[in-house]
Amino acid sequence: MFKDKLIKHREAMSNFIWRLLQLVSKQGVTLLIFLLSARMLPPYEFGTYNYALAIIFFLIMFGDFGISTATSKYIAEYNVTNKDKLRLVLFNSTLMILSLTLIIAIFTLLFGRAYLGGIYPYVFYLFPLIFLAPMTSLYDGIYRGVKNFKKLAIISLSTSIISLSFIYLFIKNYGLVGALVSQNLFYLILLLSLAVGYRKFSFKLDKDIIKEIGSYSFVIGMAGIGYYLFTRINVIILGHFGYITELGYYELINKVFALLLLPFTILSQVISPSITGLYSKNRNKEVVVKYKEYLIFSFVVGFVIAIFTFFTFPFILKNFLSQYYNNVTLTIMNLLLIILVTQCMSSIASFGFSTSTGHAKLNMYFLLFFGIVNIPLSILFLKLWGFMGIIYSTLIVKFLADVSFIISYYVIIKKSIVI
């Protein structure tokens, strides 16, 4: 029985390993920049670094607006139903991203200084990311859609190794500015490498593809706004109210959580093309079975990771980032570990299943609703309890959102089974 299941999931396991290598190498570079910044910059400058990144990724969200995720979904679908369209996807998706990023760039240049104030010069250093980040995500989505995880991993690993040669020197010699510029160089090298590695495209405008991907990306993009309000807006709120140093503490915990959730993010991306294929063939009963299996798996593994982190995080923090080893950081981590398990499960449910079966609107509704709720709740709690109020609001909002989403999607996909 075990052997049969192992054979059945061999492809997913292989793709998972390659995707893990790819994301570890890519995220490893951004994490290295983050850790070097945390270690080498004063706490206030470290907070400024994270504040500027939060703003630029807010702009990037509008530059991509779900196009890369939608592209991955349609690449997987065309790979099963219409291979002739595969060569047309990259060019038409790039046109959409180019149009959006141009609008965002002009808008930021015209109004950025007035609205962003003192943080604007640091955001300006990150300006190239408005185009570079969405394009690397687009290529990532295409590679994933055709299940070319191995090649994607090799390209990312090679790019990461090259980038290691300049990151430390940039931060050491140029401090905060060096940390910001390092992000641009890394994404530029990665984009060029991904472009060289994928040449199956045609320079032909196809309005049907733009309409298909564009309409679905709009839904995902709206969900992305909700997700930002749900997860990242608290960084901007902290910066706005002057909690720059505390912002660094908050982002440190967020990075740890991102690492802990990485295996589940990878798993969801690996299984996504297969789930799309099953749903496209009306094999919905199999989708439901897999959904329950992966939820149980993510619950068990997530619980084990939470317990492991509870005991090991203080030791790691004390020995590697001792300036952040205090009761505030440890309290934040211990509180947020409560929702780690539900975050693991919702990652699988949303990215692995809901988006893959064309139910991205469900993601959008939940993320927008809870994202909007998060803003006034975070501000209220911040005024009542100071910096820790943000942690309390995060705990409440994410737990309610995760549990309600997991149940709602199960009800919807269960009803879709044709007896």
N, C-alpha and C positions, 0 to 999 in steps of 0.2 A: 504493500500500500504506500509506504513512505517513498519507495523507489519510483513508483508510478507518478507520484506528485512531484518528485524531484525532476523527472524527465519533462513533465508537463510544464513546469515553471522554469526550465533551463534557460530559455531565451530571456525571460524577465530577469533572471539572476545575472546573466551575462551582461545585459544592458545596464542593470543596476550598478554593477562593478565599474563599468566604463563611465557611466554617468557620475558615479561617486568620485572617480579619479578626476574627471573633468571639472566638477564643481569645487572639489577640494583645491585643485590647482588654481582655478579662477578666483574663488572666494578667499583662497589662501593669500593671494596677493593683496586684496583689499583689506583682509584681516591683518596682514603684516603691516600695512600702512597705518592701520588703526592702532595696533599694539605699539609700534614704534612711536607714533604720535603720543599715545598715552604715557609712554615711558620717558620720552625725550622732551615733550612740551610741558610748560607749566599748566596746571589744571584749568586756568581760565582760557588759555589758548587752545587747549584740547576741547573745551566746551565750544569755543568759537568754530573750530574745525567741524565739529558735528552739527552745529547750527547751520553753517554754510552748506554742508552736504544735504541736510534735511530740506533746505529750500531748493537746491538744484535738482534733487530727485522729485520734488513736487512739480517742477517745470518739466522734467523728463517724462513724468507720468502723462502729461498732456501731449508730449511729442510722440510717444508710442501709442497711447490711448487704446491699448488692447490689441494692436495690429499684430505684434509678434506672437501672442498667444493664439489669436484667431488663425493666423497663418499656419501655425503648427497643426491646428485642428483640421484645416482644409487640406493641407499637404497629406496628412494621414488618410483623409477621406478620398482625395483624388487618387492616392496610391492604390486604393481598393476599387474605386468606381470609374475613374477617368484619368488615365495616365497622361493623356495628351495635354492636360492643363498644368501639369507639374512644371514645365519649363517656363510658364508664363507668370508664375506666382511671385518670384523674387522681384522682377522688374516692377510689377504693378504695386506690390506692397511697398517697395522703396519709394515710389512716387507719392504714395499716401503719407509715409513718414516724412519725406522731404518737405512736403507742403505744410504739414503740421509744425515741424520744427522751425521752419522759416517764419511762420506766424508767431510762434512762441518767442523766437529770438528777437524779432522786431519789437514785439510788445515789451519784452524785458529791457531792451536798450532804451526804449522811450520812457518807461515809467518805473524801471527798477530802482533807480537812485532815490526817487521821491518816496516810494513805498517801503523800501528795505533799509534805508538809513545807513548806519555805520557798518552793517554786515555786507552791503552791496559790493565793495571792492573785493572781498573774499569770494563772493558768489561769482563775480566776473572772472576770477582766475579759473573757475570750473566751467566756464561758458561752453567750451567745445563739447562737453559731455551731453549737452542738449541734443546733439545729433549723433555722437558716437555711441552712447549707451543704447538708444532705441535700435540702431542698426546692428549692434552686436547681438541684441536680443532677437532681432528678426532672423539673423543667420542661425542663431541657436535654435529657434523654433523650427526652421527648415531642416536642419540636421536631425532634430528630434523627430520631426514628422515622418522622415524616411527611415527612421531607426538607425541612423549612422552614428551611433553613440561612440564607437571606437575611434573613428577619425576625429570627432569633435573633442574627445578626451586628449588625443595626441597633440592636436593643435593648441589646445588650452594649456597643456602641460609645458609645451615648448615655449609658448609665449610667456608663461609665468617665470620660467627659468631665466629667460632673457631679461625680464623686468626686474628681477632680483638684483641685477648688476647696478642699477641706478637709484633704487628706492632709498636705501640707507643713506647714500651720499647726499641725495636731495634734501632729506629731512635734517641730516646732521648739519649741512652747510647753509640751508635756507629756511629751516624751521617750519613754521606754519605754512608759508607760501610753498615750500618744497613738498610738503605733504599733499597740498592741493594739486599742484602741477603733476605730481607722480600719478594721480588718478587719470589725468588726460593722456599721458604717454602710454600707460598700460592699455587703456581702451583703444587707442589708436593702433597700437601694434596688434592687438587681438583682432580688431576689425579687418585689418589688411590681411592677416593670416587666414581668417575665416573666408574672406573673399577669394583668395588664391585657391583655397581648398574646395570651393564649390563653383563649378562652371556650367552646370546644367540649367541654363536659363536663356531666354530669348527677349530681345528688346522689342516687344510688341504690346501695344496697349490693348487691354481686354476689359471692356466696361462691365461685363458680367462678373468677372473675378473681383474687380474693385467693388462692385455692388455686394457680392456675397461676403467677401472678407470685411468690407467696410461696415456693413450692417451688423455683423456679428461682433466685430471689434468695438463698435459703439457700445454694445451691451457690456462687453468685458471692460471697456474703458470707464464706463460709469461705475462698474463694480470696483475698478482700480481706485477711483476717487473715494469710494466708500471705504476701501481697504486702507487708503492713506489716512483718512479721517479716523479710521478705526485703530490704526497702529502708530502712524508717524506724526500725526498732527500734535501730539503731546510734546514732542521735541520743540516745535515752533512755539507752542504755548509757553513752555518753560523759558525759551529765549526771549519771547515778547515781554514776560513779566520779570526779566532780569535774573533768572536762575541759571546763569551761564555755567558756573562751576558745577552745580548740581546736575545740569544737563549732561555733563561728562559721565557722572555716575550712572545716570539713567541709560545712556547709550552703551555703556560698558555691559550692563546686564542684558540689554537688547541684543548685543553681539553674541553673548554667551547663549542666549535663547535661539538665535538664528543658527548657531552651530549645532545645538541639540536637536533642532527641528530639521536640519539639513537632510538626514537620511530619509525622512518622510516626504520632504519636498522632492528628493531624487526619485523615490519609489513612485510617487504620484505621476511624475513626468515620464517615467519608464513604462508604466502600465497604461498611460493615457492613450497612445495609438491603438493598443489592443482593445481597450474599452470602446473607443470610437468605432473600430471595425466591427465589434460584436453588435453594437447598437445600430449601426448602419445596415446590418443584415437581419435586424429585428429579433436578435437572440437576447431579448431583454431578461429572460429568466436567468440566464447565465450571468448577466450583469448584476442582478440582485444577489446571487450566490457569492460572487466575487466581492461585492460590496460588504457583505456581512463578514466574510473571511478576513478581508483587509482591516476592517474596523476592530475585530477581535485582536488581530495581530498588533495593530498600532496601540491599542489600549494596554496590552501586556508589556510590550517593549517600552512604551512611553512611561509606564509606572516604574519599571526597572531603572530607566535612565534618570527619572526624578529622584529616586532613592540614592542612586550612585552619586548624583550631582550634589545632593544635600551634604554628603560626607566628604567629598573631595574638593568642592569649590573653595572653602576657606583655606585649605592648604595651598592650592594653586595660586590663589590671590595673594596670600602672604609672601610667597616665595618669588613671584614674578612681577607683581604690580603692588608692591607693599604700600605705596602712597595712597592706594584706594582700599587698603585693608582696614575697615572700621565697621562699627555697628550699623551704620546707615546702609552700606553696600550689602552686608550680610542679611540684614532684615529685608531689603528689597528682594533679594534672590529667594529667600525662604518663603516669602509671601507669594511670589509669582510662580514658584514651583507647584503651587496648588492647581494652576490651570495648564501646566505643561502637558498633562495627559490629554485633556480635551483639545488642546492646540494640535497635538499629534494626530488625533482622529479627524479633526476638521480639515487638516491639510490634505489628507487622503480623500476625504469626502468631496471637497470643493475642487481641487486641481486634478485629482486622479479620476473622478467620476462625473461630477455635475457639469463641469466645463466640457468634458469629453463627450457627454451624451446630448449636448446642445441645450443644457439647462443653465446657461450662464446668467440668465435673467434672475434665477433664484439667488445666485451669488450676489448679483447687483442689488436686489431688494434688501437682502439681509445686511450687506456691508454698508449700504447707504443709510439704512435705518439706524443701525447701531453706531455707525460713524458719526451721524448727526447727533445722536443721543450723547455720544462720548464728549463732544465739545463743551456744552453747557455743564455737564456733570463734572468734567475735569476742572473747569474754571471755578465752579462752586466749591469743589473739594479742595482745590488749591488755596482758595481764600479762607476756608475753614481750618485746614490742617497743614497749610504750607506745602512744601515739596512732597511730603508723603501722601498728600491728597491725590496726586496724580497716580500713585501706585494703587490706592484704594479704588479709584474709578476704573483703572485698567483691569483690575481683578474682577470687578463686578460685571463690566460690559463684556469682556471677552468670554467669561464663563457662560453667561446667558446666551450670547451669540453662537458659541460653538455647539452647545447642547441643542438649542432649538433648530439650528441648521441641519445637524446630523439627522435628527428625527424627521424634519420636513422633507429632506431629499429622499429618505427611505420610503416615506409614504407615497411620494410622487412616482418613484421608479417602480415601486411595487404595483401601483395601479396601472402601470403601462404594460404589464404582462398580458398578452393575449392568450386566453385559454382555448 
